[in-house]
Every structure is written in structure tokens, then in C-alpha cells.
Amino acid sequence: MISYLKGKPLVQKDQLIILTGGVGYGVQVNEQLLTQAQDQDSLELYIYTHVKEDQLSLYGFAHVQELQLFKLLIGVSGIGPKTALSLVEAGSKQLIQAVQQAKVSFFTPIPRVGKKLAQKIIIELKPKLGSLKELNLKPLTAKEQDLIDALEGLGFAPEQTQAMIEELDLTELELPQAIKKLLKKLQ
């Protein structure tokens, strides 16, 4: 199985050929990567090798995160590699947010993805990608981090303390007061 290619890119119509070791590998990539490849002397791609009964296809990605997202998408029944490639091309971050926020409207402009398939993608990928609340993407303040560190030092798990910290109004509390309040809640 081919997992990674590095070589000279050649663009032919809608396909990218990577020349490496005297061999040219035909790789399906999104339009953005195809355009970028025209101006480069060397290109590195993470590869997904798709095998069917009568065909072997390579799909290339500039970042390993895109490859992982692609693999999750083709795991959803009804989504083939070309549709998954189109979805990843729409933007990895936007796609993850659309799943987390259950935005069906993000998926429907993509060819071969209707409302039902969009709902299926959201239902199947949400447990794997999590919701925004579960991920808690906002950065911790210095005071929040100090609280977590102090409570970890006392033997409490970070997951246990983080939910409690979110409930506190830390703007009015000094660090020692916040620790006392959290200790009362955690016991």
C-alpha cells in the first residue's frame, strides 16, 4: 500500500502525477492542490490507496489531518472517495464545524450530497469528531490553568476540575478563594 509520496509534480488535465524514483504515480487531488502543484519543483503528499475489484486509485493530501478526515468520510456508507475528496476540499475546519454544529446547509452544495446524506454524515461523524461543547476549543486563561494545576497537585483529575471551573465566575475571585470554592464542590 502506498502511504506517502515525494517527488516532482506534473499536472495533466485533472490529475496530478508525482515522479519519484523514475516512476510516475497518478494521484487524485483537490483543485486547490492541483493548482499549487503547477508552481512547485517538489511535492510531498500523504496518500490513501483505494482498491476496488477492477481499479487501484491514489488520493493525495498535503496534510495528514486531511487524510484522516478523508478516511472518516469514506467510512460513511454512501460516500465514495470522489465525494469525500470534494468534502475535504470544502475545508477541513469548516467541515468539522459543520458536523459539530449539525449544519446540513454546508454539505448540500457539494455534488452528490443531498440533505439525507448530509444528515447521515453528521450522525455518523459527530461521535468521532465531538461537538463544540465537548471539545471546549476556547483557550484557558492563566487563572484557569493555575487552578487546574493546583487541583491536579492535590490529586484531582483535569476532566473533573475543568467542568467545575467553567461554572465559577473567576473574574471576581482571587486564586486562593477559587481553590477553596472548588474544593468544597469537588468533595
KAGIFEN-V737348 format. One record per backbone hydrogen bond with DSSP energy under -0.5 kcal/mol. NH is the residue of the N-H (numbers start at 1). CO is the residue of the C=O. If there is no record, write none. Layout:
# KAGIFEN-V737348
nh: <NH | NH>
co: <CO | CO>
This chain:
# KAGIFEN-V737348
nh: <3 | 5 | 7 | 8 | 10 | 12 | 12 | 15 | 16 | 17 | 18 | 19 | 19 | 20 | 20 | 23 | 25 | 25 | 26 | 27 | 27 | 28 | 29 | 34 | 35 | 36 | 37 | 38 | 38 | 39 | 40 | 43 | 45 | 46 | 47 | 48 | 49 | 50 | 50 | 51 | 52 | 52 | 55 | 57 | 58 | 59 | 60 | 61 | 67 | 68 | 69 | 70 | 71 | 72 | 73 | 74 | 75 | 76 | 77 | 79 | 80 | 84 | 85 | 86 | 87 | 88 | 89 | 90 | 91 | 95 | 96 | 97 | 98 | 99 | 100 | 101 | 102 | 103 | 104 | 106 | 107 | 107 | 108 | 109 | 110 | 113 | 114 | 118 | 119 | 120 | 121 | 122 | 123 | 124 | 125 | 126 | 127 | 129 | 130 | 135 | 136 | 137 | 145 | 146 | 147 | 148 | 149 | 150 | 151 | 152 | 153 | 154 | 155 | 156 | 161 | 162 | 163 | 164 | 165 | 166 | 167 | 167 | 168 | 168 | 170 | 172 | 178 | 179 | 180 | 181 | 182 | 183 | 184 | 185 | 186 | 187>
co: <1 | 45 | 43 | 19 | 17 | 10 | 15 | 12 | 27 | 10 | 25 | 8 | 17 | 18 | 23 | 20 | 18 | 23 | 24 | 16 | 25 | 58 | 27 | 30 | 31 | 32 | 33 | 34 | 35 | 36 | 37 | 7 | 5 | 61 | 3 | 59 | 47 | 48 | 57 | 49 | 50 | 55 | 52 | 50 | 26 | 48 | 28 | 46 | 63 | 64 | 65 | 66 | 67 | 68 | 69 | 70 | 71 | 73 | 75 | 76 | 78 | 80 | 81 | 82 | 83 | 84 | 85 | 86 | 88 | 91 | 92 | 93 | 94 | 95 | 96 | 97 | 99 | 98 | 102 | 103 | 103 | 104 | 104 | 105 | 107 | 110 | 112 | 114 | 115 | 116 | 117 | 118 | 119 | 120 | 121 | 122 | 123 | 125 | 126 | 131 | 132 | 132 | 141 | 142 | 143 | 144 | 145 | 146 | 147 | 148 | 149 | 150 | 152 | 151 | 157 | 158 | 159 | 160 | 161 | 162 | 163 | 164 | 164 | 165 | 168 | 169 | 174 | 175 | 176 | 177 | 178 | 179 | 180 | 181 | 182 | 183>
